[in-house]
Amino acid sequence: MNETKKLIEQITEGIQDKKGKKIVIADLTQIDDTICNYFIICQGNSPSQVTAIVESVKEFTRKGANTKPYAVDGLRNAQWVAMDYADVLVHVFMPEAREFYNLETLWADARLIQIPDLD
């Protein structure tokens, strides 16, 4: 299994561990001039859940993929937190912010993989 796939798996598990919802993996590998190869988008229902998801993703990627984000931005108000893992960008949204920015339609050419909610 290559490193990116392992990283995506660990990120997904970290999100699910804190009950993150509506996980979408956008595969951008077939699109030219993108800043990364994958977007992982999910949401939490409160700023504290968003923060918990971010911390969980950090923990899972450190333990399971031996890596940590280059940058984490947006924790102050926790409406939209972006985590930069170079090849993979993780976006953890509050529902209203997710709807407003609608990243899935921004990358309409991407192959979108929906991960079913666990509960």
URPE-V499432 format. One record per backbone hydrogen bond with DSSP energy under -1.0 kcal/mol. NH is the residue of the N-H (numbers start at 1). CO is the residue of the C=O. E is the energy in kcal/mol with one decimal. If there is no record, write none. Layout:
BEGIN
{{NH;CO;E} {NH;CO;E}}
END
This chain:
BEGIN
{{6;2;-2.1} {7;3;-2.5} {8;4;-2.7} {9;5;-2.3} {10;6;-2.3} {11;7;-2.6} {12;8;-2.7} {13;9;-2.3} {14;10;-2.3} {15;11;-2.3} {16;12;-2.6} {17;13;-2.3} {19;16;-1.9} {20;15;-2.5} {21;43;-2.8} {24;41;-2.6} {25;113;-2.9} {26;39;-3.1} {27;111;-3.2} {28;37;-3.1} {31;28;-1.9} {37;87;-1.9} {38;87;-2.0} {39;26;-2.0} {40;89;-2.7} {41;24;-2.9} {42;91;-2.2} {43;21;-1.7} {44;93;-2.6} {50;46;-2.8} {51;47;-2.4} {52;48;-2.2} {53;49;-2.6} {54;50;-2.2} {55;51;-2.4} {56;52;-2.4} {57;53;-2.8} {58;54;-2.3} {59;55;-2.2} {60;56;-3.0} {61;57;-2.7} {62;58;-1.9} {63;59;-2.5} {64;60;-3.1} {65;61;-1.3} {67;61;-1.9} {70;84;-3.2} {73;82;-2.7} {78;74;-1.8} {81;92;-2.9} {82;73;-2.6} {83;90;-2.9} {84;71;-3.0} {85;88;-2.7} {87;85;-1.7} {89;38;-2.6} {90;83;-2.8} {91;40;-3.4} {92;81;-2.9} {93;42;-2.5} {94;79;-2.5} {98;94;-2.4} {99;95;-2.4} {100;96;-2.4} {101;97;-2.7} {102;98;-2.4} {106;102;-1.3} {107;103;-1.8} {108;105;-1.0} {110;107;-1.8} {111;27;-1.7} {113;25;-2.9} {115;23;-2.8}}
END
